[in-house]
């Protein structure tokens, strides 16, 4: 049940309850997406370590639940949706371990309180932050995401995976980029048939003898090799509703003004026909006759005139 319907069926009786329902209503510009990290009944040390390191990347807008939860996301999502509604989170990472699916991690997100997409991965290789002796990226550093491989464009479900990781690793929205502040890069590579490589790098800008610095990438944690196991994607109609943009945010059509794919404003300027004969033209200094302060022609200009006369004769 959505919050608008809940407000009509069960109207709030207190001011605090009214504020809670209003805070859950849809916004024109949504807040930063919070992530909930939780474990199932059975987990391995590998899963626990990976969940902790993933939580470190989103510590500012992440919630870690330490208790075990009897949840099977691909069989029933009601308990998971209730937890996310209680914690006010949009993304979740669920870790589990069993004989059939060892070292299992499920990434997912919700829309209107219901699970929208889920992707299940198996951890085949991992390196943690503590395994690297290099300097760590400062907390709050916004990463630059790099997606490698054509599988993200070939297949629909891989495009959803790319979109999810863009949401997951995006800590805060930015309107501009300071190149000197770019210190953190996350590379996500697709390898056929069903493998994803996640690598993290620290950016070090060194002197190169030119205006452009030499960029050196030094690997740090987190480093993961994941294998896609199961996916549960939203229906096309539900995805269309979830991606629908409010009318208030849509850019209206204005005469002679358009926008490109990046949102940059492009405009056409119409000018009246120009008469070239009326445009003032500057004369070269060498073509003018030199004059002294009294207004008479200088000796140099007179001498040049006499030389011209001799040449013509």
C-alpha positions as CSV (number, residue, x, y, z in Angstrom):
1,X,0.0,0.0,0.0
2,X,1.5,3.4,-1.0
3,X,1.8,6.2,1.5
4,X,-0.9,8.3,-0.3
5,X,-3.4,5.5,0.0
6,X,-2.4,4.8,3.6
7,X,-3.0,8.5,4.5
8,X,-6.6,8.2,3.1
9,X,-7.5,4.9,4.7
10,X,-5.7,5.5,8.0
11,X,-5.4,9.3,8.5
12,X,-2.7,10.2,11.0
13,X,-4.0,11.1,14.5
14,X,-0.9,13.0,15.7
15,X,1.4,15.6,14.4
16,X,4.4,13.3,14.5
17,X,2.5,10.7,12.5
18,X,1.5,13.3,9.9
19,X,5.2,14.3,9.5
20,X,6.3,10.7,9.0
21,X,3.8,10.1,6.3
22,X,4.7,13.4,4.6
23,X,8.4,12.5,4.7
24,X,7.6,9.2,2.8
25,X,5.7,10.9,0.0
26,X,7.2,11.1,-3.5
27,X,9.5,14.0,-4.2
28,X,10.2,15.9,-7.4
29,X,13.9,15.5,-6.7
30,X,14.6,12.3,-4.7
31,X,17.0,12.2,-1.8
32,X,20.3,10.2,-1.9
33,X,19.4,6.5,-1.9
34,X,20.1,4.7,1.3
35,X,21.3,1.1,1.3
36,X,20.5,-1.7,3.8
37,X,23.1,-4.5,4.3
38,X,21.8,-7.7,5.9
39,X,22.6,-11.4,6.3
40,X,20.6,-14.5,6.0
41,X,20.4,-17.4,8.5
42,X,23.6,-19.0,7.2
43,X,26.6,-16.9,6.0
44,X,30.3,-17.5,5.5
45,X,33.2,-15.4,6.6
46,X,33.8,-14.4,2.9
47,X,30.2,-13.0,2.7
48,X,30.6,-11.2,6.0
49,X,33.8,-9.6,5.0
50,X,32.5,-8.5,1.6
51,X,29.3,-7.0,3.2
52,X,31.5,-5.0,5.6
53,X,33.7,-3.7,2.8
54,X,30.7,-2.8,0.6
55,X,29.2,-1.0,3.6
56,X,32.4,1.1,4.0
57,X,31.9,2.4,0.4
58,X,28.4,3.7,1.4
59,X,28.9,4.4,5.1
60,X,27.4,7.8,4.9
61,X,24.1,6.6,3.5
62,X,24.2,2.9,4.5
63,X,22.7,0.8,7.3
64,X,24.2,-2.5,8.5
65,X,22.0,-5.0,10.3
66,X,24.1,-7.4,12.4
67,X,21.3,-9.9,13.2
68,X,20.5,-12.9,11.0
69,X,17.3,-12.8,9.1
70,X,15.3,-15.8,7.8
71,X,14.8,-14.3,4.4
72,X,14.8,-15.9,0.9
73,X,14.5,-13.0,-1.5
74,X,13.7,-15.0,-4.6
75,X,10.9,-16.9,-2.8
76,X,9.3,-14.2,-0.7
77,X,10.0,-10.5,-0.4
78,X,7.4,-9.4,2.2
79,X,9.8,-9.5,5.2
80,X,12.5,-7.7,3.2
81,X,10.1,-5.0,2.0
82,X,8.9,-4.4,5.6
83,X,12.5,-4.0,6.9
84,X,13.4,-1.6,4.1
85,X,10.2,0.4,4.7
86,X,11.1,0.6,8.4
87,X,14.7,1.7,7.7
88,X,13.6,4.0,4.9
89,X,16.0,2.5,2.4
90,X,15.8,2.1,-1.4
91,X,18.7,-0.4,-2.1
92,X,19.7,-3.6,-0.3
93,X,22.5,-6.1,-0.3
94,X,21.7,-9.5,1.1
95,X,24.4,-12.1,1.9
96,X,23.9,-15.9,2.4
97,X,25.8,-19.1,2.1
98,X,24.7,-22.7,1.4
99,X,25.9,-25.8,-0.3
100,X,23.9,-25.2,-3.5
101,X,24.9,-21.5,-3.8
102,X,28.1,-20.8,-1.8
103,X,29.2,-17.3,-1.0
104,X,26.0,-15.7,-2.3
105,X,25.2,-12.0,-2.6
106,X,21.9,-10.5,-3.8
107,X,21.8,-6.8,-4.9
108,X,18.4,-5.3,-5.3
109,X,16.3,-2.1,-5.2
110,X,12.7,-1.1,-4.6
111,X,10.1,1.2,-6.0
112,X,7.0,2.4,-4.1
113,X,7.8,0.0,-1.3
114,X,8.0,-3.1,-3.6
115,X,11.0,-4.9,-4.9
116,X,11.8,-3.7,-8.5
117,X,15.0,-5.6,-9.5
118,X,17.2,-8.3,-7.9
119,X,20.4,-9.8,-9.2
120,X,22.1,-12.7,-7.5
121,X,25.9,-13.1,-7.6
122,X,28.4,-15.7,-6.5
123,X,31.7,-14.4,-5.0
124,X,34.6,-16.3,-6.8
125,X,37.5,-14.0,-5.7
126,X,37.8,-11.1,-3.3
127,X,40.4,-8.8,-1.8
128,X,39.5,-6.5,1.1
129,X,40.6,-3.0,2.1
130,X,42.9,-4.5,4.7
131,X,44.7,-6.6,2.1
132,X,46.2,-3.4,0.5
133,X,48.9,-1.4,2.1
134,X,48.3,1.6,-0.1
135,X,46.8,4.8,1.3
136,X,43.0,4.6,1.6
137,X,40.6,7.0,-0.2
138,X,39.2,9.6,2.3
139,X,35.7,9.0,3.5
140,X,33.1,10.8,1.3
141,X,35.2,10.9,-1.8
142,X,32.9,10.6,-4.9
143,X,34.0,7.8,-7.2
144,X,34.4,8.1,-11.0
145,X,32.6,5.0,-12.5
146,X,34.1,3.3,-15.5
147,X,32.1,0.5,-17.2
148,X,34.1,-1.7,-19.6
149,X,32.8,-4.4,-22.0
150,X,30.0,-4.4,-24.6
151,X,27.8,-6.8,-22.7
152,X,26.2,-3.9,-20.8
153,X,24.9,-2.7,-24.2
154,X,24.2,-6.1,-25.8
155,X,21.8,-7.6,-23.3
156,X,18.9,-6.0,-21.4
157,X,19.6,-7.6,-18.0
158,X,23.2,-6.5,-18.2
159,X,22.0,-2.9,-18.8
160,X,19.9,-3.2,-15.7
161,X,23.0,-4.4,-13.8
162,X,24.9,-1.4,-15.0
163,X,22.1,0.9,-14.0
164,X,22.0,-0.6,-10.5
165,X,25.7,-0.3,-9.9
166,X,25.4,3.4,-11.0
167,X,22.8,3.8,-8.3
168,X,24.8,1.8,-5.7
169,X,28.2,3.5,-6.0
170,X,26.7,7.0,-6.5
171,X,27.0,8.6,-3.1
172,X,25.8,12.1,-3.9
173,X,24.7,14.1,-6.9
174,X,27.1,16.6,-8.3
175,X,26.6,19.4,-10.8
176,X,30.3,20.0,-11.6
177,X,33.6,18.2,-11.4
178,X,36.9,19.4,-9.9
179,X,39.7,17.4,-11.6
180,X,42.1,18.0,-8.7
181,X,39.6,16.4,-6.3
182,X,39.2,13.3,-8.5
183,X,41.0,10.7,-6.3
184,X,38.8,7.6,-6.5
185,X,38.0,5.4,-9.5
186,X,35.8,2.3,-9.6
187,X,36.1,0.1,-12.7
188,X,33.4,-2.4,-13.5
189,X,34.2,-4.9,-16.3
190,X,31.9,-7.4,-17.9
191,X,33.5,-10.7,-19.1
192,X,31.6,-13.3,-21.1
193,X,29.7,-15.3,-20.3
194,X,28.6,-14.2,-16.9
195,X,31.4,-12.6,-14.9
196,X,31.8,-9.1,-13.5
197,X,35.1,-7.7,-12.2
198,X,35.0,-4.8,-9.8
199,X,38.3,-2.9,-9.1
200,X,39.0,0.2,-7.1
201,X,41.9,2.6,-7.8
202,X,43.4,5.7,-6.1
203,X,44.3,8.5,-8.6
204,X,47.7,10.0,-8.1
205,X,48.6,13.0,-10.3
206,X,52.3,13.5,-10.8
207,X,54.4,16.0,-12.6
208,X,55.0,15.3,-16.3
209,X,56.9,18.4,-17.4
210,X,53.9,19.7,-19.3
211,X,50.6,21.4,-18.3
212,X,48.9,18.0,-18.3
213,X,49.8,15.9,-15.2
214,X,50.8,12.3,-15.4
215,X,47.9,10.2,-14.0
216,X,48.9,7.0,-12.1
217,X,46.2,4.5,-10.9
218,X,47.1,2.6,-7.8
219,X,44.9,-0.4,-6.9
220,X,43.2,-0.4,-3.5
221,X,40.2,-2.3,-2.0
222,X,37.5,-3.3,-2.9
223,X,38.4,-6.0,-5.4
224,X,35.7,-8.5,-6.4
225,X,35.1,-11.2,-9.0
226,X,31.3,-11.9,-9.3
227,X,29.4,-14.5,-11.3
228,X,25.8,-13.8,-12.2
229,X,23.5,-16.6,-11.0
230,X,19.8,-15.5,-11.0
231,X,18.0,-12.3,-11.9
232,X,14.5,-11.0,-11.2
233,X,13.8,-7.9,-13.3
234,X,10.7,-5.7,-13.3
235,X,8.0,-6.0,-15.8
236,X,8.2,-3.5,-18.7
237,X,5.0,-1.7,-17.6
238,X,6.3,-1.3,-14.0
239,X,9.7,-0.1,-15.2
240,X,8.0,2.4,-17.4
241,X,6.1,3.8,-14.4
242,X,9.2,3.8,-12.2
243,X,11.2,5.8,-14.8
244,X,8.4,8.2,-15.5
245,X,9.5,11.8,-15.0
246,X,7.2,14.3,-13.2
247,X,5.8,17.0,-15.4
248,X,7.3,19.7,-13.2
249,X,10.8,18.5,-14.0
250,X,10.3,18.1,-17.7
251,X,12.0,20.8,-19.8
252,X,9.3,22.6,-21.8
253,X,9.7,23.4,-25.5
254,X,10.8,27.0,-26.2
255,X,11.1,28.6,-29.6
256,X,14.7,28.4,-31.0
257,X,16.0,26.6,-27.8
258,X,16.8,22.9,-27.6
259,X,18.7,20.6,-25.3
260,X,21.2,17.8,-26.2
261,X,21.4,14.4,-24.5
262,X,23.6,15.8,-21.7
263,X,21.1,18.5,-20.9
264,X,23.2,21.4,-22.4
265,X,21.0,24.2,-23.6
266,X,21.5,25.1,-27.3
267,X,20.0,28.2,-28.8
268,X,19.6,29.7,-32.3
269,X,20.2,33.5,-32.7
270,X,18.6,35.2,-35.8
271,X,20.3,38.4,-37.0
272,X,19.2,41.0,-39.6
273,X,20.9,41.1,-42.9
274,X,24.1,43.2,-42.7
275,X,25.1,45.9,-45.2
276,X,28.8,45.4,-45.7
277,X,29.2,48.9,-47.2
278,X,28.1,50.5,-43.9
279,X,30.6,48.6,-41.7
280,X,33.5,50.8,-40.7
281,X,36.8,49.5,-42.0
282,X,40.1,50.2,-40.3
283,X,42.9,51.5,-42.6
284,X,46.4,50.3,-42.2
285,X,48.8,52.6,-40.5
286,X,51.4,52.3,-43.4
287,X,48.8,53.6,-45.9
288,X,48.3,56.9,-44.0
289,X,50.5,60.0,-44.5
290,X,52.5,60.9,-41.5
291,X,51.9,64.3,-40.0
292,X,53.8,66.2,-37.4
293,X,52.3,68.0,-34.4
294,X,51.7,71.1,-36.5
295,X,49.5,69.2,-39.0
296,X,52.1,69.4,-41.9
297,X,53.4,66.4,-43.7
298,X,56.6,65.0,-42.1
299,X,59.9,64.9,-44.0
300,X,59.8,61.1,-44.2
301,X,56.4,61.2,-46.0
302,X,57.7,64.0,-48.4
303,X,60.8,61.9,-49.2
304,X,58.7,58.9,-50.0
305,X,56.5,61.0,-52.3
306,X,59.5,62.3,-54.2
307,X,60.9,58.7,-54.6
308,X,57.5,57.6,-56.0
309,X,57.6,60.5,-58.5
310,X,61.1,59.7,-59.7
311,X,60.0,56.1,-60.3
312,X,57.1,57.0,-62.4
313,X,59.2,59.4,-64.5
